[in-house]
Amino acid sequence: MSSRGWILFLAMSVIWGIPYLLIKVAVEGVSVPVLVFARVAVGAAVLLPLALSRRTVEIVRGHWKALAGFAFFEIIAAWWLLSDAERHLTSSMTGLLIAAAPIIAAVLDRLTGGERLGTKRILGLAVGIAGVTVLAGPHLGGSTWPIVEVLLVATCYAIAPLIAARYLADVPALPMTAVCLGFAAVVYAGPAAATWPSEMPSTRVLLALAGLALICTALAFLVFFALIREVGAARALVFTYINPAVALAAGVIVLNEPLTLWNVAALVLILVGCVLATHRRAAAPARAGSEPTHVGPASPCAPRRRTP
């Protein structure tokens, strides 16, 4: 990998590993609808002009139903549930639970007629589920709804790429992402207006919102597209295995969240489960320089068939 490729790779590992930290800070001062609206509106404002300048938005015509379904699972529902859950969970625990997405994706893929699960992938499912159990176990004595919310987010992140792979494979990433963010902004405009804060949020909250919108959404997609052009789609996805570790470290270092043996054990089990559960027979790698197709906001440890 070139020096430019490594720089882009490291940037993506951090950029899509810190949203959980920023969400945790932002929900202290604004409602969930305001948080999500700020993120998607700014993202759309940055990416839509780029898509229009390249005359690629026209390609999405005829795909509106699939785009609406993808946007619902990948952004509208997922980001609401994620933000609401972080009102009660630590950012590091949230990031680790989200890493279960490929475990769920592997099951859904098989249930919808996908590739049969071999011994290695079944072992991966078992190991990944064990990791989630280790992580969630100590919290089962209290309210479990926030944990359920995060697992629902992981399910949304598993469903969305199935929609993209089957109905949006010929839609380039940039217009698809821009349109989905724009659609989400329209959906959230009303709820955000109804829950707009009566007082100016603290500087800490405003910076978190700005970071989510500008860095973790708009800039993240631009860097990710550049990474795919530099190293190809298959190699670009490797960074998703680093995101949970970044989320754990960010929460511990910045927010003084506890680092426990259970967290570390869960991280190892979930990542090993991800690798095994998403193992597929060798295929020809995507060439560098190609335009990525179906793409959505990344979830940590995303399944390899999904371009985050």
C-alpha positions in Angstrom: 0.0 0.0 0.0 1.3 3.5 -0.9 2.0 6.2 1.7 -1.2 7.9 0.6 -3.1 4.7 1.0 -1.8 4.3 4.6 -2.7 7.8 5.5 -6.3 7.4 4.2 -6.6 4.0 5.9 -5.5 5.4 9.3 -7.8 8.4 8.8 -10.8 6.2 8.2 -9.9 4.0 11.2 -10.2 7.0 13.4 -13.0 9.0 11.7 -15.4 6.1 11.8 -14.3 5.0 15.3 -15.1 8.2 17.1 -18.8 8.9 16.3 -19.8 7.0 19.5 -17.7 9.4 21.6 -19.2 12.4 19.9 -22.7 11.1 20.1 -22.3 10.5 23.8 -21.3 14.2 24.3 -23.9 15.6 21.9 -26.9 13.9 23.5 -26.1 15.7 26.8 -27.3 19.0 25.3 -29.7 18.3 22.4 -32.5 16.0 21.5 -32.0 12.9 19.4 -33.9 14.4 16.4 -31.7 17.6 16.5 -28.5 15.5 16.7 -29.4 13.3 13.7 -30.8 16.2 11.7 -27.6 18.2 12.2 -25.5 15.3 11.1 -27.5 14.4 7.9 -28.3 17.9 6.9 -24.6 19.0 6.9 -23.6 15.8 5.2 -26.1 16.3 2.5 -25.2 19.9 2.1 -21.6 18.9 1.4 -22.1 15.8 -0.8 -25.1 16.8 -2.9 -23.3 19.6 -4.7 -20.4 17.3 -5.4 -22.8 14.7 -6.9 -24.6 17.3 -8.9 -21.3 18.7 -10.3 -20.4 15.3 -11.5 -23.9 14.8 -13.0 -24.3 11.5 -11.3 -27.6 12.2 -9.4 -29.6 11.3 -12.4 -28.5 7.7 -12.0 -30.6 7.3 -8.9 -33.8 7.8 -10.9 -35.8 4.6 -10.9 -34.3 3.4 -7.6 -36.4 5.5 -5.2 -38.1 2.6 -3.4 -34.8 0.8 -2.8 -33.1 4.1 -1.8 -35.8 4.9 0.7 -35.5 1.4 2.2 -31.7 1.7 2.4 -31.9 5.2 3.9 -34.4 4.0 6.5 -32.3 1.1 7.8 -28.9 2.6 7.4 -29.5 6.2 8.6 -33.1 7.1 9.7 -33.8 4.3 12.1 -30.2 3.3 12.9 -29.0 6.8 13.9 -32.1 7.5 16.0 -31.7 4.2 17.9 -28.0 4.6 18.3 -28.2 8.2 19.7 -31.1 7.3 22.0 -29.2 4.3 23.4 -26.1 6.4 24.2 -28.2 8.4 26.6 -27.8 5.4 28.9 -24.8 3.4 27.7 -21.1 4.3 27.5 -19.8 5.2 24.1 -17.2 2.3 24.3 -19.8 -0.3 25.1 -22.0 1.0 22.2 -19.2 0.8 19.8 -18.4 -2.8 20.8 -22.1 -3.9 20.6 -22.4 -2.4 17.1 -19.5 -4.7 16.0 -22.0 -7.5 16.1 -23.5 -6.3 12.8 -21.7 -8.9 10.6 -22.8 -11.7 12.9 -26.4 -10.7 12.2 -25.7 -10.0 8.5 -24.3 -13.5 8.1 -27.5 -15.0 9.5 -29.8 -12.7 7.4 -27.8 -13.5 4.3 -28.3 -17.2 4.8 -32.0 -16.8 5.6 -32.6 -14.8 2.4 -31.0 -17.4 0.1 -27.3 -16.4 0.4 -24.2 -18.5 0.7 -24.4 -21.6 2.9 -22.7 -21.3 6.3 -19.7 -23.6 6.5 -18.1 -24.8 9.7 -15.8 -21.8 10.0 -18.7 -19.3 9.6 -20.9 -21.1 12.1 -17.9 -21.1 14.6 -17.6 -17.3 13.9 -21.3 -16.8 14.7 -20.9 -18.7 18.0 -17.8 -16.8 19.0 -19.3 -13.4 18.1 -22.5 -14.2 20.1 -20.3 -15.2 23.0 -18.6 -11.8 22.8 -21.9 -9.9 22.8 -23.0 -12.0 25.8 -19.8 -11.3 27.7 -20.3 -7.6 27.0 -24.0 -7.3 27.8 -24.1 -9.8 30.7 -23.1 -7.5 33.5 -25.8 -5.0 32.5 -28.7 -7.5 32.3 -29.7 -6.8 35.9 -31.0 -3.3 35.0 -32.9 -1.9 32.0 -32.0 -3.9 28.8 -33.8 -1.5 26.3 -30.6 0.5 25.5 -28.8 -2.8 24.7 -31.7 -3.9 22.6 -31.6 -0.6 20.8 -27.9 -1.0 19.9 -28.5 -4.6 18.7 -31.4 -3.3 16.6 -28.9 -0.8 15.1 -26.6 -3.7 14.3 -29.6 -5.4 12.6 -30.3 -2.3 10.6 -26.7 -2.2 9.5 -27.0 -5.8 8.5 -30.2 -5.3 6.5 -29.1 -2.2 4.6 -26.3 -3.8 2.6 -28.6 -6.6 1.6 -30.9 -4.0 0.0 -27.9 -2.3 -1.6 -26.4 -5.5 -3.0 -29.7 -6.7 -4.5 -31.3 -3.5 -5.7 -28.7 -0.7 -5.8 -25.6 -2.5 -7.2 -25.5 -0.2 -10.3 -25.8 3.0 -8.3 -22.5 4.8 -7.7 -21.6 5.5 -4.0 -21.5 9.3 -4.1 -25.0 10.1 -5.5 -26.5 7.2 -3.4 -25.0 8.5 -0.2 -25.9 12.2 -0.9 -29.5 11.4 -1.8 -30.0 9.2 1.3 -28.6 11.9 3.6 -30.8 14.4 1.9 -33.9 12.2 2.3 -33.0 11.7 6.0 -32.7 15.4 6.5 -36.2 16.0 5.2 -37.6 13.2 7.5 -35.9 14.7 10.5 -36.6 18.4 9.8 -40.0 18.4 11.5 -39.0 16.4 14.7 -35.8 18.5 15.0 -37.8 21.8 14.8 -40.3 20.5 17.4 -37.5 19.7 19.9 -35.0 22.5 19.1 -33.2 23.6 22.2 -34.6 26.8 23.8 -31.1 27.8 24.9 -27.7 27.6 23.1 -26.1 24.3 23.8 -22.7 24.3 25.5 -19.5 24.7 23.4 -18.7 21.1 24.2 -22.0 19.9 22.7 -21.7 22.2 19.6 -18.2 20.9 18.9 -19.4 17.3 19.1 -22.2 18.1 16.7 -19.8 19.8 14.3 -17.5 16.9 14.5 -20.2 14.4 13.8 -21.5 16.3 10.8 -18.3 17.6 9.2 -15.8 14.9 10.1 -17.7 11.7 10.8 -20.2 12.2 8.0 -19.2 14.6 5.2 -15.4 14.2 5.4 -15.7 10.5 6.2 -17.4 9.7 2.9 -15.0 11.8 0.9 -12.0 10.1 2.5 -13.5 6.7 2.1 -14.2 7.2 -1.6 -10.6 8.3 -2.0 -9.4 5.2 -0.1 -11.3 2.9 -2.5 -9.9 4.7 -5.5 -6.4 4.3 -4.0 -6.4 0.6 -2.8 -9.6 -0.9 -4.2 -12.9 -1.8 -2.4 -11.8 -5.1 -0.8 -8.7 -3.8 0.9 -10.4 -0.5 1.9 -12.8 -2.5 4.1 -10.1 -3.7 6.4 -10.3 -0.6 8.5 -13.7 -1.6 9.7 -12.0 -4.2 12.0 -10.2 -1.4 13.8 -13.2 0.8 14.5 -14.4 -1.0 17.7 -10.9 -0.7 19.2 -10.8 3.0 18.4 -14.3 3.4 19.9 -13.2 1.6 23.1 -10.0 3.6 23.4 -11.7 7.0 22.7 -14.3 6.4 25.4 -11.7 5.4 28.0 -9.2 8.1 27.2 -11.5 11.1 26.5 -14.5 10.4 28.7 -12.8 8.3 31.4 -15.1 5.4 30.8 -14.1 2.2 32.6 -11.8 -0.3 30.8 -12.7 -3.7 32.2 -11.4 -7.2 31.5 -14.9 -8.0 30.2 -14.7 -5.2 27.6 -11.3 -6.4 26.3 -12.5 -10.0 26.2 -15.7 -9.0 24.4 -13.7 -7.0 21.8 -11.4 -10.0 21.1 -14.3 -12.4 20.8 -16.5 -10.1 18.6 -13.6 -9.3 16.2 -12.6 -13.0 15.9 -16.3 -13.8 15.3 -16.5 -11.1 12.7 -13.5 -12.4 10.8 -14.8 -16.0 10.8 -18.4 -15.2 10.2 -17.7 -13.0 7.2 -15.1 -15.5 5.7 -15.9 -16.2 2.1 -14.3 -18.2 -0.7 -11.5 -16.2 -2.4 -12.7 -13.9 -5.1 -11.0 -11.6 -7.5 -10.2 -8.3 -5.6 -11.7 -5.1 -6.8 -9.2 -3.0 -8.6 -7.9 0.3 -7.2 -9.2 3.4 -9.0 -12.7 2.0 -9.5 -15.8 3.9 -8.5 -17.4 2.4 -5.4 -21.0 1.4 -5.7 -23.5 0.7 -2.9 -22.2 2.5 0.2 -23.6 3.7 3.4 -22.4 5.1 6.7 -20.1 2.7 8.2 -20.7 0.5 11.1 -17.7 -0.9 12.9 -16.6 -4.3 11.7 -19.0 -4.1 8.8 -19.4 -7.3 6.7 -17.0 -7.5 3.9 -19.7 -7.5 1.3 -20.8 -4.1 2.5 -18.9 -0.9 1.6 -19.3 1.4 4.6 
